[in-house]
């Protein structure tokens, strides 16, 4: 049995589409917090993805907890073809520096070195890549290498899946910092000068003021691929293009369309749920987190929020029997559920004993000692 409180229900007006034209064969624009897709073009078609593969390689390296470890460069890593950091066999490089080189300069040799160190072997790391893809919901992706070179027909993803991956990665502070770095300097043990890596992402390095990071890619078969992120005011966006001959402008066009047509609306706030007037729950149930969602002006009244609370049980008279989660807030947009948030019960904090109570306890204890000893 549940108690249901409907907080907001309004008429749904006609939907207004905000559109944009892109050169890419496949494209998507997603809002970071909600995951709402604001634009898409054949976003679920499986395609080669080139070096945007390295987003997966980078986040696995970050999550490994080994960034401060030194990596010994193998012959296999040194000999990797394509874009390179020019790593040398047997030199030792900090894993963190390799991840910077991977993301900023797209070093394929760094990708293999990272894979061997984090996964135990290149093949072991590829297994981890595919497990992570399953875990975060990349349903139409399969990885065969850590760099994205055209060495396997079983290496592919979709614009949508790469947006999911980027959304996941951008929740990690360390990844977000690396992806948004324009220049990184690293020691060079075999030379007198240090390594200096400048980011290939032109959106980040000057082409677009609101850019916050991303990853470039290119192979002969995949053509130009690009993942980029941008933030303006309180809206954070993710754009992905596959086979995009004019990808820089594609991304700018998508970002500008969203910033012009959408606003982030706070659908529900954190804190005590004031609308609940049930005697048992009143002023005692709360949300730990609020929720925001991107909408156009004409969409701002399309939300419905329901609070579903458990019916209080007889044994809840004692505070210790009341569960910490007593219900959920269900948020709907256009009559479709888009988010569920747990509702918590606020257990009253016991007030510290007064001076008189502490004195009384001490006196009683002393009398007990005198009486018994």
C-alpha positions as CSV (number, residue, x, y, z in Angstrom):
1,X,0.0,0.0,0.0
2,X,1.4,3.4,-0.9
3,X,0.3,7.0,-0.3
4,X,0.5,9.0,-3.6
5,X,0.8,12.7,-3.7
6,X,0.6,14.4,-7.1
7,X,2.5,17.7,-7.0
8,X,2.2,19.1,-10.4
9,X,0.0,18.2,-13.4
10,X,-0.7,20.7,-16.2
11,X,-1.9,20.7,-19.8
12,X,0.6,19.6,-22.3
13,X,1.0,22.2,-25.1
14,X,2.1,21.5,-28.7
15,X,5.7,20.4,-29.0
16,X,8.1,22.7,-30.8
17,X,11.1,21.1,-32.5
18,X,14.5,22.9,-32.4
19,X,16.5,21.6,-35.4
20,X,20.0,22.0,-36.8
21,X,21.8,20.8,-40.0
22,X,25.1,18.9,-39.7
23,X,27.5,17.5,-42.3
24,X,28.2,14.3,-40.3
25,X,26.6,11.0,-41.3
26,X,25.8,10.3,-37.6
27,X,25.3,12.8,-34.9
28,X,23.8,13.4,-31.5
29,X,23.5,16.2,-28.9
30,X,22.8,15.2,-25.3
31,X,22.4,17.2,-22.1
32,X,24.8,16.0,-19.4
33,X,22.7,16.0,-16.2
34,X,19.5,14.5,-17.5
35,X,20.7,12.5,-20.5
36,X,18.0,14.1,-22.7
37,X,18.7,13.9,-26.4
38,X,18.3,17.3,-27.9
39,X,19.2,16.4,-31.5
40,X,20.1,13.2,-33.3
41,X,20.8,12.0,-36.8
42,X,21.1,8.2,-37.3
43,X,22.5,8.1,-33.8
44,X,22.1,4.4,-33.3
45,X,23.9,3.2,-36.5
46,X,27.0,1.1,-35.8
47,X,30.1,2.7,-37.2
48,X,33.8,2.7,-36.9
49,X,34.8,5.4,-34.4
50,X,38.6,5.9,-34.7
51,X,40.4,7.6,-31.8
52,X,37.3,8.6,-29.8
53,X,37.8,5.0,-28.6
54,X,40.4,6.5,-26.3
55,X,37.7,8.0,-24.1
56,X,37.0,4.5,-22.9
57,X,40.7,3.8,-22.5
58,X,41.2,7.0,-20.4
59,X,38.3,6.5,-18.0
60,X,39.4,2.9,-17.3
61,X,42.9,4.1,-16.6
62,X,41.5,6.8,-14.3
63,X,39.3,4.4,-12.5
64,X,42.1,1.8,-12.0
65,X,43.6,3.8,-9.2
66,X,47.0,3.4,-10.7
67,X,47.7,6.9,-12.1
68,X,50.7,7.4,-9.9
69,X,52.3,4.2,-11.0
70,X,55.2,4.0,-13.4
71,X,54.6,2.2,-16.7
72,X,57.4,0.4,-18.5
73,X,57.0,0.8,-22.2
74,X,56.9,-2.5,-24.1
75,X,58.2,-3.2,-27.6
76,X,54.6,-3.7,-28.6
77,X,53.6,-0.2,-27.4
78,X,56.7,1.4,-29.0
79,X,55.9,-0.1,-32.4
80,X,52.2,0.9,-32.5
81,X,51.4,2.6,-35.8
82,X,49.7,6.0,-36.4
83,X,49.7,9.0,-34.1
84,X,52.4,8.7,-31.5
85,X,54.0,10.1,-28.4
86,X,57.3,8.5,-29.6
87,X,57.6,6.4,-26.5
88,X,60.7,4.2,-26.3
89,X,61.0,0.6,-25.3
90,X,61.9,0.1,-21.6
91,X,61.5,3.8,-20.6
92,X,59.3,4.4,-17.6
93,X,56.4,6.9,-17.8
94,X,53.9,7.8,-15.1
95,X,50.4,6.4,-16.0
96,X,48.8,9.8,-15.5
97,X,51.2,11.3,-18.0
98,X,50.3,8.6,-20.5
99,X,46.6,9.4,-20.1
100,X,47.3,13.1,-20.8
101,X,49.3,12.1,-23.9
102,X,46.5,9.7,-24.9
103,X,43.8,12.4,-24.7
104,X,45.7,15.5,-25.9
105,X,47.9,14.1,-28.6
106,X,46.0,10.8,-29.3
107,X,49.0,8.7,-28.8
108,X,48.4,5.1,-30.0
109,X,51.6,4.0,-28.3
110,X,50.2,5.4,-25.1
111,X,47.0,3.5,-25.6
112,X,48.8,0.2,-25.8
113,X,51.1,1.0,-22.8
114,X,48.0,1.9,-20.7
115,X,46.2,-1.2,-21.8
116,X,49.1,-3.5,-20.9
117,X,49.6,-1.9,-17.5
118,X,45.9,-1.6,-16.4
119,X,44.6,-4.8,-18.0
120,X,47.7,-7.0,-17.6
121,X,47.8,-7.4,-21.4
122,X,46.2,-5.7,-24.4
123,X,43.7,-8.5,-24.7
124,X,42.9,-8.3,-21.0
125,X,42.2,-4.6,-21.2
126,X,39.9,-5.0,-24.2
127,X,37.9,-7.4,-22.1
128,X,37.6,-4.6,-19.5
129,X,36.5,-2.2,-22.2
130,X,33.6,-4.4,-23.2
131,X,32.6,-5.1,-19.6
132,X,32.5,-1.4,-18.9
133,X,30.4,-0.8,-22.1
134,X,27.9,-3.4,-20.9
135,X,27.8,-1.9,-17.4
136,X,26.9,1.6,-18.6
137,X,24.5,0.7,-21.3
138,X,26.4,0.9,-24.5
139,X,24.2,-1.7,-26.2
140,X,25.5,-1.3,-29.7
141,X,29.2,-1.2,-29.1
142,X,32.1,-3.6,-29.2
143,X,35.8,-2.8,-28.6
144,X,38.7,-4.8,-30.2
145,X,41.6,-2.4,-29.3
146,X,42.3,0.6,-27.0
147,X,43.1,3.1,-29.7
148,X,40.6,2.8,-32.5
149,X,42.9,1.9,-35.4
150,X,41.2,0.1,-38.3
151,X,42.6,-3.3,-37.4
152,X,39.3,-5.1,-36.8
153,X,35.8,-5.2,-38.1
154,X,34.6,-6.0,-34.6
155,X,35.5,-2.5,-33.3
156,X,32.5,-0.2,-33.5
157,X,30.1,2.0,-31.7
158,X,27.3,4.5,-32.3
159,X,26.9,8.2,-31.8
160,X,24.4,7.5,-29.0
161,X,26.6,5.0,-27.2
162,X,29.6,7.4,-27.4
163,X,27.5,10.1,-25.8
164,X,26.5,7.6,-23.0
165,X,30.2,6.9,-22.5
166,X,31.2,10.6,-22.4
167,X,28.4,11.4,-20.0
168,X,29.7,8.6,-17.7
169,X,33.3,9.8,-18.0
170,X,32.5,13.4,-17.4
171,X,31.1,12.6,-14.0
172,X,34.7,11.8,-12.9
173,X,36.6,14.9,-11.8
174,X,40.0,13.5,-12.9
175,X,38.8,12.6,-16.4
176,X,37.1,15.9,-16.7
177,X,40.3,17.8,-15.9
178,X,42.4,15.8,-18.3
179,X,39.9,16.1,-21.2
180,X,39.7,19.8,-20.6
181,X,43.5,20.5,-20.5
182,X,45.0,22.5,-23.4
183,X,48.7,21.8,-22.6
184,X,50.4,19.2,-20.5
185,X,54.1,18.9,-19.7
186,X,55.7,15.5,-18.8
187,X,59.2,14.4,-17.9
188,X,61.3,12.9,-20.7
189,X,63.8,10.5,-19.1
190,X,65.8,10.0,-22.3
191,X,66.2,13.7,-23.3
192,X,67.3,17.0,-21.7
193,X,64.0,18.6,-22.5
194,X,60.5,17.7,-21.1
195,X,57.6,16.6,-23.3
196,X,55.0,19.2,-24.1
197,X,51.7,18.0,-25.4
198,X,49.1,20.4,-26.9
199,X,45.5,19.4,-27.3
200,X,44.3,18.6,-30.8
201,X,40.8,19.7,-30.0
202,X,40.5,23.0,-31.7
203,X,37.1,23.8,-30.1
204,X,38.9,23.7,-26.7
205,X,42.0,25.6,-27.8
206,X,40.3,28.6,-29.2
207,X,37.5,27.8,-31.7
208,X,34.6,27.8,-29.2
209,X,34.5,29.8,-26.0
210,X,32.1,27.3,-24.2
211,X,34.2,24.2,-24.9
212,X,35.1,22.1,-21.9
213,X,36.9,19.1,-23.6
214,X,36.5,16.1,-25.8
215,X,38.4,13.8,-28.1
216,X,39.2,13.9,-31.8
217,X,39.6,11.0,-34.2
218,X,40.4,10.0,-37.7
219,X,41.2,6.9,-39.7
220,X,40.9,6.2,-43.5
221,X,37.8,4.0,-42.9
222,X,36.1,5.9,-40.1
223,X,36.9,9.3,-41.5
224,X,36.6,12.3,-39.0
225,X,35.1,11.5,-35.7
226,X,34.7,13.9,-32.8
227,X,33.3,14.0,-29.3
228,X,33.1,17.4,-27.6
229,X,31.6,18.9,-24.5
230,X,30.5,22.4,-23.7
231,X,29.0,24.4,-20.8
232,X,27.2,27.7,-20.6
233,X,25.5,28.9,-17.4
234,X,24.0,25.8,-15.8
235,X,23.8,23.7,-19.0
236,X,26.4,21.1,-19.9
237,X,26.2,19.4,-23.3
238,X,27.8,16.5,-25.1
239,X,28.1,16.3,-28.9
240,X,29.2,13.4,-31.0
241,X,29.7,13.2,-34.8
242,X,30.9,10.2,-36.9
243,X,32.1,10.7,-40.4
244,X,31.8,14.5,-40.2
245,X,33.7,16.4,-42.8
246,X,32.9,19.7,-41.2
247,X,32.8,18.5,-37.6
248,X,34.0,21.6,-35.8
249,X,31.1,23.6,-37.3
250,X,28.7,20.7,-36.7
251,X,29.5,20.8,-33.0
252,X,29.3,24.6,-32.7
253,X,25.9,24.6,-34.5
254,X,24.5,21.9,-32.2
255,X,25.7,23.7,-29.1
256,X,24.4,27.0,-30.2
257,X,21.0,25.6,-31.1
258,X,20.7,24.1,-27.6
259,X,22.0,27.2,-25.7
260,X,19.5,29.3,-27.7
261,X,16.4,27.2,-27.4
262,X,16.7,25.3,-24.1
263,X,16.9,26.3,-20.4
264,X,17.7,24.1,-17.4
265,X,14.5,23.9,-15.3
266,X,14.7,22.7,-11.7
267,X,11.8,20.2,-11.6
268,X,12.2,19.3,-8.0
269,X,14.4,20.7,-5.2
270,X,16.4,18.9,-2.5
271,X,15.5,19.2,1.2
272,X,12.2,18.7,3.2
273,X,9.2,17.9,1.0
274,X,6.8,20.6,2.2
275,X,3.8,19.5,0.2
276,X,3.4,16.3,2.2
277,X,0.7,16.8,4.9
278,X,0.3,13.2,6.2
279,X,0.6,13.4,10.0
280,X,3.3,10.7,10.1
281,X,5.5,12.1,7.3
282,X,4.9,15.9,7.6
283,X,8.1,17.8,7.8
284,X,10.0,14.5,8.1
285,X,10.6,13.3,4.6
286,X,13.2,14.8,2.2
287,X,15.1,14.4,-1.0
288,X,18.9,14.3,-0.9
289,X,19.2,15.6,-4.5
290,X,17.1,17.9,-6.7
291,X,16.6,17.3,-10.4
292,X,16.9,19.6,-13.4
293,X,15.9,19.0,-17.0
294,X,16.5,21.0,-20.3
295,X,13.3,22.3,-21.9
296,X,12.2,24.9,-24.4
297,X,10.0,27.7,-23.3
298,X,6.8,25.9,-24.4
299,X,7.8,22.7,-22.6
300,X,8.2,24.1,-19.1
301,X,4.8,22.9,-17.9
302,X,5.0,19.4,-19.2
303,X,6.1,17.8,-15.9
304,X,4.2,15.7,-13.4
305,X,5.8,14.7,-10.1
306,X,4.3,12.0,-7.9
307,X,5.5,11.2,-4.3
308,X,4.9,7.6,-3.5
309,X,5.3,6.9,0.2
310,X,4.9,3.6,2.1
311,X,1.9,3.4,4.4
312,X,3.3,3.6,8.0
313,X,3.5,0.3,9.7
314,X,2.4,-0.4,13.3
315,X,6.0,-1.2,14.5
316,X,7.2,2.2,13.2
317,X,6.2,3.7,16.5
318,X,9.8,3.1,17.5
319,X,12.2,5.2,15.5
320,X,14.7,2.5,15.0
321,X,12.2,0.5,12.9
322,X,11.5,3.2,10.4
323,X,13.6,2.5,7.2
324,X,15.8,5.3,5.9
325,X,14.1,5.2,2.4
326,X,10.3,5.4,2.7
327,X,9.3,6.1,-0.9
328,X,10.2,7.6,-4.2
329,X,9.5,10.7,-6.3
330,X,8.6,9.8,-9.8
331,X,9.1,12.6,-12.4
332,X,7.3,12.4,-15.7
333,X,7.8,14.5,-18.8
334,X,5.3,14.4,-21.6
335,X,3.6,11.6,-19.6
336,X,6.7,9.5,-19.7
337,X,8.8,8.6,-16.5
338,X,12.2,10.2,-16.8
339,X,13.6,10.0,-13.2
340,X,13.1,8.4,-9.9
341,X,14.5,9.8,-6.7
342,X,14.5,8.0,-3.3
343,X,12.5,9.8,-0.5
344,X,14.3,9.6,2.9
345,X,12.8,9.8,6.4
346,X,14.5,12.4,8.7
347,X,15.1,10.8,12.1
348,X,15.0,13.4,14.8
349,X,18.3,13.9,16.4
350,X,18.4,13.4,20.1
351,X,19.2,16.6,22.1
352,X,22.2,16.4,24.3
353,X,21.4,15.9,28.0
354,X,21.0,19.1,30.0
355,X,23.3,20.1,32.9
356,X,20.7,19.0,35.4
357,X,20.3,15.6,33.7
358,X,24.1,15.0,33.6
359,X,24.4,16.1,37.3
360,X,21.5,13.7,38.2
361,X,23.2,10.8,36.3
362,X,26.5,11.5,38.0
363,X,24.9,11.7,41.4
364,X,23.0,8.4,40.9
365,X,26.2,6.7,39.8
366,X,28.0,7.9,42.9
367,X,25.2,6.8,45.2
368,X,25.3,3.4,43.5
369,X,29.0,3.1,44.1
370,X,28.7,4.0,47.7
371,X,25.8,1.6,48.2
372,X,27.5,-1.3,46.5
373,X,31.1,-0.8,47.4
